[in-house]
Amino acid sequence: MQTVGPVLIAVTLVGAMQWYVLTVPPRPPLSKAQPEWTATTGLPNASILSGGKRCSAWVGTRYQCGERPWEWAGAYIGSVQSEGVSDKRVCTWIHPRQGGANQITYRKVSAASRVSGYIGLLDSARNGAHISATLKINGNRVWNVRMTDEYRGWHTFDIKAPRASLGPMNISIELTTPNPAWRHVCFQLTVDKLSASSHGETL
């Protein structure tokens, strides 16, 4: 039997039970129709800051960003309850850390007409502080969302790429929170490739 979704372990610390995501992430299922570019497929070439420090080089399926089991970045299957039903989606896991910026940057992404995606606090996240996510293209903020335990779910976006993005783009997602404890965040980005006939058009 194959289990899909986060795998959790219980650890008792001073009489209190805590749950942590295991170090081995579930593998996303293969799809016959893959988009031109996604955040998960682009991960091996990404640059990642976690708590203001650069994560280790890409090894196998992820980056290691700290010593704790959940401090990594890589492909995941995130689960968010929606009307009593578990909505599982392929996404990129990154757990924020204290000490500085928490950001994933994808450089020289092919020219695009649109950038779409989703982000959410996963079901495994216990009560904690609010967390905000900011999407930037070529350093300019194009979308942001504030997530709380009361305002969960997959938050989606579909953005027309800026006119200046007719060439390769730098795309980044930055997370900010006053306290990163239990902020289990997962996101996905999809880029619609700009057709050759669109290069002379005004977006």
Stockholm file with secondary structure:
# STOCKHOLM 1.0

chainA/1-203         MQTVGPVLIAVTLVGAMQWYVLTVPPRPPLSKAQPEWTATTGLPNASILSGGKRCSAWVGTRYQCGERPWEWAGAYIGSVQSEGVSDKRVCTWIHPRQGGANQITYRKVSAASRVSGYIGLLDSARNGAHISATLKINGNRVWNVRMTDEYRGWHTFDIKAPRASLGPMNISIELTTPNPAWRHVCFQLTVDKLSASSHGETL
#=GR chainA/1-203 SS CCCCSCCEEEEEETTEEEEEECSSCCCCCCCSSCCSEETTTTGGGCEEEETTEECCCCBTTEEECSSSTTCEEEEEEEEEEETTEEEEEEEEEECCCSSSCEEEEEEEECCEEEEEEEEEECTTCCSCCCEEEEEEETTEEEEEEEECSSSCSCEEEEEECCGGGGSCEEEEEEEECSCCTTCCEEEEEEEEECCGGGTTSCC
#=GC SS_cons         CCCCSCCEEEEEETTEEEEEECSSCCCCCCCSSCCSEETTTTGGGCEEEETTEECCCCBTTEEECSSSTTCEEEEEEEEEEETTEEEEEEEEEECCCSSSCEEEEEEEECCEEEEEEEEEECTTCCSCCCEEEEEEETTEEEEEEEECSSSCSCEEEEEECCGGGGSCEEEEEEEECSCCTTCCEEEEEEEEECCGGGTTSCC
//
